[in-house]
Amino acid sequence: MNERILLVDANNQFVRHYVVSPQMDFNGNPVGGVFGFIRSLTYFIEQFAPTKIFICWDGEHGSQKRRTIFKEYKEGRKVPSLNRTYEFTEDELNENRSQQFRKLKEQYFEILPVKQLEYEFTEADDVISLICLLKKDAQKIIISSDKDFFQLCDEKTVCYNPVKREFKSSKKILEEFNISSSNFALARSIVGDSSDNIKGIKGIGMKTVIKLFPFLSEQKEHVLSDVFEHCKKNISENSKYEKILESSDYIAKVFSIVQLRDSILPMERINQIKKDIEEKVNYEPVAFRMLVSDDLPNFDIDRAIMIFNGFFFLDNKNI
C-alpha cells in the first residue's frame, strides 16, 4: 500500500478548537482545545485513511529567523480568546490554555500512534514543507486553514481546511485564483499576508496581480527576476509596474520568508527531521482510555480507540 501522510499544522488546529469548542471537564474547566483536537484526529483517520500522521508544532523561538529578515513578521499577534464568556479571570484562562496545550503534547500525543515534531528556532511550516520534499512520492494531506501551504500543492500533495471542510488541490487553486500553486508564494510576496502582519503593495490584490502577471498561472515555477523583468518591459502600460519595481527590495525580503518550497533549515536540523520521521510510533490504548475518562466528559472513548487501533495496525503493517 502506498504511503498516505497526514501533516497537521498543530498550533493552527489547537487554536481553532480552543476558541470554538465549549467542552468542560468534570471540574468545570474548559477542555475544548484537547477535546476538539483529539476528536478531529479520529475524523481525519476515518475520512482519509492515512498510513502516517505527523503532528507539527511551532518550536520555541520558531519565528526568530524570519524576524531577523523581516522584523514585523507575526508582530502584534493577540493571544487567542474564547468565543464565549466564562467566570474566569484572564490569568486563569491563560493558565488553562497553557495546561491544555501541555496536556496534548506531553500526555495525549505521547501515547497515541502519531509522531510529534517540534524543534527550537523552527516553525511548523518549515517542518511540513521539508517532509513534503523528503516524501515527494507519497500522498500528502496538509491539515491547516493557512493559505501559505497552497504553494506546496502538487499532484501528490493537497491541503485540507478543517474549518470549511474542503480540499485545495493544485487544480482548484488555479481555478480559484488563476495562479498556479508553484507561483503562489510570488503572488503572496506582492499582496502580503495580514495574518502574519506582512503588508502588501498598496492597491494591489490577487486579482490585480494576475492581470499584471498572467504568466503566474503557468505550471512553470517562476522567480522574482521574471516578475521584475516583466515590470521593466511593461512599465509604460501601467503605473503599478513602477510601484512594484520601487518596492522590489521589500518584495524580495517578503518572498524570502513566505516561500516554503526551498527549505531554510540548517543541514543539522534537516538530518534530525529525516531521522525522526522514520521512527516507530508509540501507542498505549489503556493509558489513553484512562486519560480521556479523567479529562473529557462525553467523549466517545470506545469509538476513538477502535479508530486508533485500526490506524496503528495499518501504520505498523507498512513499516
C-alpha positions as CSV (number, residue, x, y, z in Angstrom):
1,M,0.0,0.0,0.0
2,N,1.3,3.5,-0.9
3,E,2.1,5.9,1.9
4,R,-0.5,8.5,2.7
5,I,0.8,11.0,5.1
6,L,-1.2,13.4,7.3
7,L,0.7,16.6,8.1
8,V,-1.1,18.5,10.9
9,D,-0.4,22.2,11.4
10,A,-0.8,21.6,15.2
11,N,-0.8,25.2,16.5
12,N,-3.4,26.1,13.9
13,Q,-5.5,23.1,14.9
14,F,-5.2,23.7,18.6
15,V,-6.2,27.3,18.5
16,R,-9.2,26.6,16.3
17,H,-10.6,24.1,18.9
18,Y,-9.6,26.1,21.9
19,V,-11.6,29.1,20.6
20,V,-14.8,27.4,19.4
21,S,-15.2,24.2,21.4
22,P,-17.3,24.6,24.6
23,Q,-16.4,21.4,26.3
24,M,-15.7,21.4,30.1
25,D,-14.0,18.8,32.3
26,F,-15.6,17.4,35.5
27,N,-14.4,20.4,37.5
28,G,-15.9,22.9,35.2
29,N,-12.7,23.9,33.4
30,P,-12.5,24.4,29.6
31,V,-11.0,21.5,27.7
32,G,-12.2,22.3,24.2
33,G,-8.6,22.5,22.8
34,V,-7.9,18.9,23.8
35,F,-11.4,17.5,23.2
36,G,-11.7,19.1,19.7
37,F,-8.2,18.2,18.6
38,I,-8.4,14.5,19.5
39,R,-11.9,14.2,18.1
40,S,-10.8,15.8,14.8
41,L,-7.9,13.4,14.6
42,T,-10.2,10.4,14.7
43,Y,-12.3,12.1,12.0
44,F,-9.2,12.6,9.8
45,I,-8.2,9.0,10.2
46,E,-11.7,7.8,9.3
47,Q,-12.1,10.0,6.3
48,F,-8.6,10.0,4.8
49,A,-7.1,6.6,5.8
50,P,-3.6,7.8,6.4
51,T,-0.7,5.4,7.0
52,K,1.3,8.0,9.0
53,I,0.4,11.1,11.0
54,F,2.9,13.9,11.8
55,I,1.8,16.5,14.4
56,C,3.9,19.5,13.6
57,W,4.3,22.3,16.3
58,D,5.9,25.7,16.1
59,G,9.1,25.3,18.2
60,E,10.3,27.8,20.8
61,H,11.7,30.9,19.1
62,G,10.3,29.4,15.9
63,S,9.7,32.8,14.3
64,Q,13.1,34.3,15.2
65,K,14.9,33.5,11.9
66,R,12.2,35.2,9.8
67,R,12.1,38.1,12.2
68,T,15.8,38.8,11.7
69,I,14.9,39.3,8.0
70,F,11.5,40.9,8.5
71,K,11.1,42.4,12.0
72,E,7.3,42.9,11.6
73,Y,6.7,39.2,11.0
74,K,3.9,38.0,13.2
75,E,4.3,41.1,15.4
76,G,1.3,42.1,17.4
77,R,-0.5,38.7,17.3
78,K,-3.1,38.6,20.0
79,V,-3.4,35.7,22.4
80,P,-6.5,33.7,21.2
81,S,-9.6,34.3,23.3
82,L,-12.6,32.1,23.7
83,N,-15.8,33.0,21.7
84,R,-17.9,32.7,24.8
85,T,-17.9,34.0,28.4
86,Y,-16.8,32.2,31.5
87,E,-16.5,33.4,35.1
88,F,-12.7,33.1,35.0
89,T,-10.1,35.8,35.3
90,E,-7.8,36.5,32.3
91,D,-4.9,34.9,34.2
92,E,-6.9,31.8,34.9
93,L,-7.9,31.4,31.2
94,N,-4.3,31.9,30.2
95,E,-3.2,29.2,32.6
96,N,-6.0,26.9,31.4
97,R,-4.9,27.4,27.8
98,S,-1.3,26.5,28.7
99,Q,-2.4,23.5,30.6
100,Q,-4.5,22.2,27.6
101,F,-1.5,22.8,25.3
102,R,0.9,20.9,27.6
103,K,-1.5,18.1,28.1
104,L,-1.9,17.5,24.4
105,K,1.8,17.5,23.8
106,E,3.1,15.8,26.9
107,Q,0.4,13.3,27.6
108,Y,-2.1,12.5,24.8
109,F,0.3,12.6,21.8
110,E,2.9,10.7,23.6
111,I,0.6,7.6,23.9
112,L,-1.3,7.9,20.6
113,P,0.1,6.4,17.4
114,V,1.2,9.8,16.0
115,K,4.7,11.4,15.6
116,Q,5.1,14.8,17.2
117,L,7.7,17.1,15.6
118,E,8.9,20.2,17.3
119,Y,12.2,22.0,17.1
120,E,13.7,25.1,18.6
121,F,14.0,28.0,16.2
122,T,11.8,26.1,13.7
123,E,8.3,26.8,12.6
124,A,5.8,24.0,11.8
125,D,5.6,25.4,8.2
126,D,9.2,24.5,7.6
127,V,8.8,21.0,9.1
128,I,5.8,20.4,6.9
129,S,7.5,21.7,3.8
130,L,10.6,19.7,4.4
131,I,8.6,16.5,4.8
132,C,6.8,17.3,1.5
133,L,10.2,17.4,-0.1
134,L,11.6,14.3,1.6
135,K,8.4,12.3,0.9
136,K,7.7,13.6,-2.6
137,D,6.5,10.3,-3.9
138,A,4.0,9.8,-1.0
139,Q,0.4,11.1,-0.9
140,K,0.3,14.0,1.5
141,I,-2.6,15.9,3.1
142,I,-1.8,19.1,4.9
143,I,-4.3,19.9,7.6
144,S,-4.5,23.7,8.1
145,S,-6.5,26.8,7.3
146,D,-3.3,28.6,6.4
147,K,-3.1,29.6,2.7
148,D,0.7,29.6,3.0
149,F,0.6,25.8,2.3
150,F,-1.1,26.3,-1.1
151,Q,2.4,26.7,-2.6
152,L,3.2,23.1,-1.7
153,C,0.3,21.6,-3.5
154,D,1.1,19.3,-6.5
155,E,0.0,16.0,-8.0
156,K,0.9,14.3,-4.7
157,T,0.0,17.0,-2.1
158,V,-3.3,18.6,-1.2
159,C,-4.4,21.0,1.6
160,Y,-7.5,20.4,3.7
161,N,-9.1,23.2,5.5
162,P,-10.8,21.8,8.7
163,V,-12.9,24.9,9.2
164,K,-14.5,24.8,5.8
165,R,-14.1,21.0,5.4
166,E,-12.8,21.4,1.9
167,F,-9.7,20.3,-0.1
168,K,-7.5,22.5,-2.1
169,S,-5.6,20.8,-4.9
170,S,-3.2,22.5,-7.3
171,K,-6.0,22.3,-9.9
172,K,-8.6,24.0,-7.5
173,I,-6.1,26.7,-6.5
174,L,-5.5,27.5,-10.2
175,E,-9.3,27.6,-10.8
176,E,-10.0,29.9,-7.8
177,F,-7.1,32.3,-8.0
178,N,-5.9,31.9,-11.6
179,I,-2.4,31.5,-10.1
180,S,-0.6,28.1,-10.0
181,S,0.4,26.7,-6.7
182,S,4.1,26.7,-7.9
183,N,3.8,30.5,-8.2
184,F,1.6,31.2,-5.2
185,A,4.4,32.5,-3.0
186,L,5.4,35.0,-5.6
187,A,1.9,36.4,-5.6
188,R,1.8,36.5,-1.8
189,S,5.1,38.4,-1.7
190,I,3.3,41.2,-3.6
191,V,-0.1,41.2,-1.9
192,G,1.2,40.4,1.6
193,D,-0.4,38.4,4.4
194,S,-2.3,40.2,7.1
195,S,-2.4,37.1,9.3
196,D,1.4,37.3,9.6
197,N,1.5,41.1,9.8
198,I,3.0,41.3,6.3
199,K,1.8,44.4,4.4
200,G,1.4,44.1,0.6
201,I,2.0,46.7,-2.0
202,K,-0.8,49.2,-1.6
203,G,-3.6,48.9,-4.2
204,I,-2.5,45.5,-5.4
205,G,-4.5,42.4,-4.6
206,M,-4.6,38.9,-6.0
207,K,-6.9,39.9,-8.9
208,T,-4.6,42.7,-9.9
209,V,-1.5,40.5,-9.6
210,I,-2.9,38.0,-12.2
211,K,-3.8,40.9,-14.5
212,L,-0.3,42.3,-14.3
213,F,1.5,39.0,-14.4
214,P,-0.6,36.4,-16.4
215,F,2.4,34.0,-16.6
216,L,1.9,33.2,-12.8
217,S,-0.9,30.9,-13.9
218,E,1.6,28.7,-15.7
219,Q,2.7,25.5,-14.0
220,K,6.3,26.5,-14.6
221,E,7.8,27.8,-11.4
222,H,8.8,31.4,-12.0
223,V,11.3,33.5,-9.9
224,L,11.4,37.1,-8.7
225,S,13.6,38.2,-11.6
226,D,10.8,37.2,-14.0
227,V,8.4,39.5,-12.2
228,F,10.7,42.4,-12.2
229,E,11.8,42.0,-15.8
230,H,8.1,41.9,-16.8
231,C,7.6,45.2,-14.9
232,K,10.5,46.8,-16.7
233,K,9.2,45.8,-20.1
234,N,5.7,47.0,-19.4
235,I,6.3,50.0,-17.2
236,S,4.7,52.4,-19.6
237,E,1.4,50.5,-19.7
238,N,0.5,50.6,-16.0
239,S,1.8,52.7,-13.1
240,K,1.5,49.7,-10.8
241,Y,4.6,48.1,-12.6
242,E,6.6,51.1,-11.5
243,K,5.2,50.8,-7.9
244,I,6.3,47.2,-7.8
245,L,9.8,48.0,-9.1
246,E,10.1,50.7,-6.5
247,S,9.3,48.1,-3.8
248,S,11.5,45.3,-5.3
249,D,13.8,45.1,-2.3
250,Y,10.8,44.8,0.1
251,I,9.1,42.2,-2.1
252,A,12.3,40.2,-2.3
253,K,12.5,40.3,1.5
254,V,8.9,39.2,1.9
255,F,9.4,36.4,-0.6
256,S,12.3,35.0,1.4
257,I,10.1,34.5,4.4
258,V,6.9,33.3,2.8
259,Q,8.3,30.8,0.3
260,L,8.3,27.2,1.6
261,R,9.4,25.3,-1.5
262,D,13.1,25.7,-0.7
263,S,14.0,24.8,2.9
264,I,15.6,27.5,5.0
265,L,16.6,24.9,7.7
266,P,20.2,24.2,8.5
267,M,21.5,20.8,7.5
268,E,21.7,19.6,11.1
269,R,18.0,20.3,11.5
270,I,17.2,18.6,8.2
271,N,19.1,15.5,9.2
272,Q,17.3,15.4,12.6
273,I,13.9,15.6,10.9
274,K,14.9,12.9,8.4
275,K,15.7,10.6,11.3
276,D,12.7,11.5,13.4
277,I,10.1,10.8,10.7
278,E,11.3,7.3,10.3
279,E,11.0,6.4,14.0
280,K,8.3,3.9,15.1
281,V,5.4,5.5,17.0
282,N,4.2,4.6,20.4
283,Y,0.6,3.6,21.2
284,E,-0.9,2.9,24.6
285,P,-4.7,2.5,24.4
286,V,-5.2,1.7,28.1
287,A,-3.4,4.8,29.1
288,F,-5.4,6.8,26.5
289,R,-8.7,5.4,28.0
290,M,-7.7,6.4,31.5
291,L,-6.7,9.9,30.4
292,V,-9.9,10.5,28.5
293,S,-12.0,9.1,31.3
294,D,-10.4,11.6,33.7
295,D,-10.4,14.6,31.4
296,L,-13.1,14.6,28.7
297,P,-16.7,14.0,29.7
298,N,-19.0,12.9,26.8
299,F,-16.0,11.8,24.7
300,D,-16.7,8.6,22.8
301,I,-13.7,6.6,24.1
302,D,-14.6,3.2,22.6
303,R,-15.1,4.6,19.1
304,A,-11.8,6.6,19.3
305,I,-9.9,3.5,20.5
306,M,-11.3,1.4,17.7
307,I,-10.2,4.1,15.1
308,F,-6.7,4.4,16.6
309,N,-6.4,0.6,16.8
310,G,-7.1,0.3,13.1
311,F,-4.8,3.1,12.2
312,F,-2.0,1.7,14.4
313,F,-2.3,-1.7,12.8
314,L,-2.1,-0.2,9.3
315,D,0.8,2.0,10.2
316,N,2.9,-0.8,11.6
317,K,1.9,-3.1,8.7
318,N,3.6,-0.6,6.3
319,I,6.8,-0.2,8.4
